[in-house]
Amino acid sequence: MFNTIADPADCEVLSVIRVLNAKKIKPAEIHRQLVEIYGEDVMTDGMVRKWVRQFNDGRTNVLDEARSERTSVINDGLVAKENEKIRENRRFTIRMILMSFHKFRKLSCMRLSQIA
């Protein structure tokens, strides 16, 4: 039995997957070995398969790729509007704020889907 390694860095786990995949070890066996060393919460079998596919497709980088930044839907005007609502009604609850943002989020998603 091996000692388990707690809280491994993502790039460490991906490096292990890459090496074992290069040795032609099947994804299910890679997952079994990862669980043996890093514990049950390391990564799902499906994620191991996803990474194996990416490495087989030519990916070599085990570090996170830069992601395109989403523009924030929260702006100064929205914050000012919510602050005004709170000042008008001191009994304004967190639930009311969440519902207000929820409506705004739905509206933003609809707008973004129309643009895409």
C-alpha positions as CSV (number, residue, x, y, z in Angstrom):
1,M,0.0,0.0,0.0
2,F,1.2,3.5,-0.9
3,N,1.0,6.7,1.1
4,T,-1.6,9.0,-0.4
5,I,-0.6,12.4,-1.5
6,A,-3.1,15.1,-0.3
7,D,-4.1,18.1,-2.4
8,P,-1.9,17.6,-5.5
9,A,-1.6,20.5,-7.9
10,D,-3.7,20.1,-11.0
11,C,-0.6,20.2,-13.2
12,E,0.9,17.3,-11.2
13,V,-2.1,15.1,-11.8
14,L,-2.2,16.0,-15.5
15,S,1.5,15.3,-15.8
16,V,0.9,11.8,-14.4
17,I,-2.0,11.2,-16.8
18,R,0.2,12.4,-19.7
19,V,3.1,10.0,-18.7
20,L,0.8,7.0,-18.2
21,N,-1.0,7.7,-21.4
22,A,2.3,7.9,-23.3
23,K,3.0,4.4,-21.8
24,K,-0.2,3.3,-23.5
25,I,-2.0,2.6,-20.2
26,K,-5.8,2.6,-20.6
27,P,-7.8,5.5,-19.1
28,A,-9.5,3.2,-16.6
29,E,-6.2,2.0,-15.3
30,I,-4.8,5.5,-15.1
31,H,-7.9,6.5,-13.0
32,R,-7.3,3.5,-10.7
33,Q,-3.7,4.5,-10.2
34,L,-4.6,8.1,-9.5
35,V,-7.1,7.1,-6.9
36,E,-4.6,4.8,-5.3
37,I,-2.0,7.5,-4.9
38,Y,-4.1,10.7,-4.6
39,G,-7.3,9.4,-3.0
40,E,-11.0,9.1,-4.1
41,D,-11.5,12.9,-4.8
42,V,-8.6,13.3,-7.2
43,M,-10.5,13.2,-10.5
44,T,-13.4,11.3,-12.0
45,D,-12.9,8.6,-14.5
46,G,-14.7,10.7,-17.1
47,M,-12.3,13.6,-16.6
48,V,-9.3,11.2,-17.0
49,R,-10.8,10.1,-20.3
50,K,-11.3,13.7,-21.4
51,W,-7.6,14.5,-20.6
52,V,-6.4,11.3,-22.3
53,R,-8.3,12.4,-25.5
54,Q,-6.8,15.9,-25.3
55,F,-3.3,14.5,-25.0
56,N,-3.9,12.0,-27.8
57,D,-5.1,15.0,-29.9
58,G,-1.8,16.6,-29.5
59,R,-2.1,18.7,-26.3
60,T,1.2,18.9,-24.5
61,N,0.6,21.6,-22.0
62,V,-0.4,20.5,-18.5
63,L,-1.0,24.0,-17.3
64,D,-4.3,25.8,-17.6
65,E,-4.8,27.6,-20.9
66,A,-5.6,31.2,-20.9
67,R,-9.4,31.6,-21.1
68,S,-11.2,34.4,-22.7
69,E,-12.4,36.8,-20.1
70,R,-16.1,37.3,-19.7
71,T,-17.2,40.9,-19.5
72,S,-18.8,41.6,-16.1
73,V,-22.5,42.1,-16.1
74,I,-22.2,44.1,-12.9
75,N,-21.4,47.7,-13.4
76,D,-21.5,50.9,-11.2
77,G,-25.0,51.7,-12.4
78,L,-26.4,48.4,-11.3
79,V,-24.7,48.6,-7.9
80,A,-26.0,52.2,-7.5
81,K,-29.5,51.0,-8.4
82,E,-29.4,48.2,-5.8
83,N,-28.0,50.5,-3.1
84,E,-30.9,52.9,-3.9
85,K,-33.4,50.0,-3.5
86,I,-31.9,49.1,-0.1
87,R,-32.0,52.7,1.1
88,E,-35.6,53.1,0.1
89,N,-36.7,50.0,1.9
90,R,-34.6,49.2,5.0
91,R,-36.5,45.8,5.2
92,F,-35.0,44.9,1.9
93,T,-33.8,41.2,2.3
94,I,-31.0,39.3,0.8
95,R,-33.6,37.2,-1.0
96,M,-34.9,40.4,-2.6
97,I,-31.4,41.3,-3.8
98,L,-30.8,37.8,-5.2
99,M,-34.1,37.9,-7.0
100,S,-33.2,41.3,-8.5
101,F,-29.8,40.0,-9.7
102,H,-31.4,36.7,-10.9
103,K,-33.8,38.7,-13.2
104,F,-30.9,40.7,-14.4
105,R,-28.8,37.6,-15.1
106,K,-31.6,36.0,-17.1
107,L,-31.9,39.2,-19.1
108,S,-28.1,39.3,-19.7
109,C,-28.1,35.6,-20.8
110,M,-30.9,36.3,-23.3
111,R,-29.0,39.3,-24.7
112,L,-25.8,37.3,-25.0
113,S,-27.6,34.5,-26.8
114,Q,-29.0,36.9,-29.3
115,I,-25.5,38.3,-30.0
116,A,-23.9,34.9,-30.4
